[in-house]
Amino acid sequence: MEIIYTKNSKELAKALSKELSFSAFSANVRRFNNGEISVSLPKSFRNVIVLSSTVTNEDWIELFLLLDALRDAKNVILCMPYSGYSRQDVQIPNESFGAGLFSRLLEKMNISHCIMLDNHSEPFIRIPLIHISADKIFASSISSKYDAEKIVIVSPDIGGAYRANLIARAVGCDFALCNKVRDVFNKLKKVSVVGNVRGKICVLVDDIIDSGATICYAADALLNAGGTVVAAYATHAIFSEGAIEKLEKSGMVEVTVTDSVNVSENLPTKFKKNSVASLIAEAVQCIV
């Protein structure tokens, strides 16, 4: 078994290669003058892990072309630590259903198994799937840093309440959540805190940090509600333009993310990173 990875998974590919003692290769991408890309393989593959996080539209095109280049491989395990368009998970008449569409397209490719990490919604893909979570890594990190009696695990919105509660139970501490209140124009009006955070160290947990707005609003609400310190953990550091600066200026003392996507090596000291390579390696070993 070998690993081939796309450009947005280079850092994780190195860590996974070390965990599994598998060779790792980068897909060869050629770009034409009109913006089209072509993907070729550095060699022939028979049994291969495709490691690809699809943050941008171009990431998806690169992945599909790579999978097409592997159409003659015997066994292809697709590992998508971050699956773009997973937030478009509701079917509404006369509106695109991105999460379902990309799942259907992947089902047409030469894929034997799929591994996903903290997907934003329940995966729609009908391929043998292992859905893993960074919860165990986060719970271990939080337990090593904080006294359980002094902290509260907080979900920044109602949608993440179930996961935050699971982490709170693993750590052995209290749980709270933030509730976003919007006005008639669907603009964020205020964030209220449900649960007792006064005098507590508040640890926000989420699956994705994109613009950083939601988690920063939640941090402000927790401090206003009497929280003494706010830190954050999130699996996928998408960090769209301006997000790093916003998080750096926020009231959070620390932001911990994973290597599910490539993250700048020059992050401010407030940012910490945990690898999910061991989690993915365990999932791979269950398949092979």
N, C-alpha and C positions, 0 to 999 in steps of 0.2 A: 504494500500500500504506500502511495506517495501523496504529496500535497501540491496542488497548484492553486495560486491565489491571484486575486485581482488587486489593483493598486490601493484600494481603500482598506486592505486587510494585511498589509505587509508586516506591520509590527506584531500583530497577533499570530501570523503565520510562523514567524521566527520562534515565538514562545511555544506554539503548538508542536512544531517540528522537534523542539527539544524535549517536550513532555512525552511524545510518542516515539522518538528516535526514528522519525520518517524524514526522508529528503523532501525539501520544499523548493518549488520552482515558480517563477513569476510568469504570468501569461505575457506573450509578446503582442503589443498593441501598435498597429501602424495607423497613422492618421493621414487622410487625404486632404487636399486643399479645400474641399467644400465642407469639411467637418466630419465626414463619415469616418468610421474606424473599422479596421479589420483585425481580427484576433487569430494568432497562430500559436501552436504549441512548440515548446523547446525540444520535444521528443514525443514518441508514442507512449500513451498511457493505457494500461489494462485495468488496474484497480486504483482508483484515485479519489482523494477528498478534494472537492472544490470549495475553497474558503473565500467567501465574498459577502461583504456588507454593502447594501445598495442604498447609499445616502442620497445620491443625485440621480437624475434621469440617465446620465451617461453611464453611471455604474450599472444600471439595469441593462443597457444595450451591451456593455462589455461582458456582462454575465451571460446573456443569451447567446452571444456570438462565441464565447468560450465553451458553453455547453454544446453548441452546434459542432464546434471543432472536436469535441469528445464523443461524437455520435457513435463511433465504433468501439468505444471503451466497453469492457465487460461489466464493470461495477463502478458506478459513480455515486458517491455520497456528497450531497450538497449541504454545506454548513453555512447558514446565513445568520451570523450573530445579530445583525440588524437588518430588518426587512423594510425597505421604504414602501410607502403607501399603506402601511398597516393601520394608520390612523383613519383612513377612508374605509371604515368597516361597517357602514350602515347603508342598506339598500333603500334608496329614495327614488320614487318615480321620476323619470326624465333627468336623472343625475347619474354620473359615473360612479361605479362601485370599485374603486381602485384595488382594495385588498383582495376582492374576489377575482378580478380580472387577472392580476399578476399570478395568482395561485393557479388559475386555469391554464395560463400560458406555460408555467413551469411543469405542469402535469403532462404537457406534450413533449417535453424534453427527455433525454436519456438519463433519468435519475432513479436510483434504486431506493435510496433513503434520504431523509431530510432532517437536519438538526437546526432548531431555532432557539434563540436566547431571549427571554423576556419580551416576547412579541406583544405589541400594544393591545392587540385583540386576539381572541381565540383563532389560531391559524385555520384558514379555510382550505388548505391544500390537502388533496386526497392522494398522498404518497405516504408510505410508512414514515412516521414522524416521531422524533424525540424532542420535546419542548422542555428546555432546561431554564434554570433561573439562577441569578446571582445572589439570591436571598441568603444562602448559606455563607457565602464569602462576606457579605455585608454584616450579617449577624455576628460572625466571628470577629470582624474588625471592630464593630461597635462595642462588643463585650470586652475587648482588650483595651479599649480607650477609656470607657466610662463605667462608673458604678451604676448598676441597674436601678438602684433606689433613687438616683439623682436625675435620671433621664426619662424622657417620654418620646416614643416613636410617633412621628406625625406624617399623615398623608397630606400632600398639598391640595388635593381635591377629593371629591367623593369617589371618583372612579378608581382611585388607588387605595381605597380604604382596606379592602380585603388583604392585599399584599402587605401593607404596613402593619396590619394586625398580626399577620403570621410572623413577621420579623420581631414584633414586640413580644410575642409569646416565646419565640426562640431565645431572645435576650433575657426575658423575665422581667419586663418593665411595663409601664403604663402605655396607653395608646390614645391618640387624639387625631382629629382631622380638621382641615380647613374647608370652609364652604364658601364658594364664590357666589356673590350676589350681583346680578346684572340688571341694568335698567331696561326700559322698553325698547331701546335701540341695540340691545345685546352687548353694550359696552360694560366692562367691569366697573361696578360701582363701589363695592367694598368686599373684604374677605373677613368672614367671622370664624372664630375658633370654637370647635365643639370638643369639650374635654378640659380638664384642669392642667394648665401648663405653668401656672404661677410658681416662680422659684425653681423651675426645672431647666435642665439642659435639653433643648428640643432638637431632635435629629429627624430631619425630613428625608423621606425615601420616595423615589419615583423611578419610572422606567426610562424616561427620556428627558433630557434638557435640550431644548431647541433654541428658542429666543432667550430663555431664562426668565421671561416675564412672570409666569405662574409661580415658580419657586421663590422668586424675589418678593412678590406680593405676599406669599405665605410667610416668608421670614419676617417681614415687617409686621404682619398681623400677630405673629407669635411673640415678638418683642413687646408690642403694644399690649398684649394680654398678660404680660408679666414674666415671660420666659427670660431666663438669665443669659443664655447662650444659644445660638442656632448654628447647626452644621447640616450638611446635606450629603446624601448618597444617591447616585443615579447610575443606571446601567449604561445607557447610550449617550455619549457626549457629542451630540450633533453640533452644538455650538454654532448656530447660524450667525451671520455678520452682526457684530456688536454684543453678542452674548457674553463673551469672556470679560469684556470691560464692565458690563452690567453686573455680573456676578462678583467681580473684584471689588466694585464699589458698594456692594450690598452689605447688610448687617451680618451676613454669615461669616463665621470664622474659618470654615473649611468646607471645601466641596470635593467629594471623592467620587470618581467615575471609574469605568473599566476600559479595557483596550478593545472593546467590541468593534470600534471604528478607529482609524488612525487619528490621533490627537497630537497637536503641536507639542514638540519637545520643550518649547520655551514658555510654558505656562507659568503664571505667577505662583509664588510659594503657597498661596491659599489652596491650590489645587493638588490633590493626591490621586494616585491611580492604582487600582488593583487589577491583576490579570485574571481572565476567565479561561485561560488555556487549560488548566487542570479540569475544569468542568466539562469542556468540550472533549478533552481526551477521554474522560470517563464515558461519555456518550458514544464516542467512536468505538471504544473497546466493547461496548454492549452490542455493537453491530458486527464488528469484524471478529 
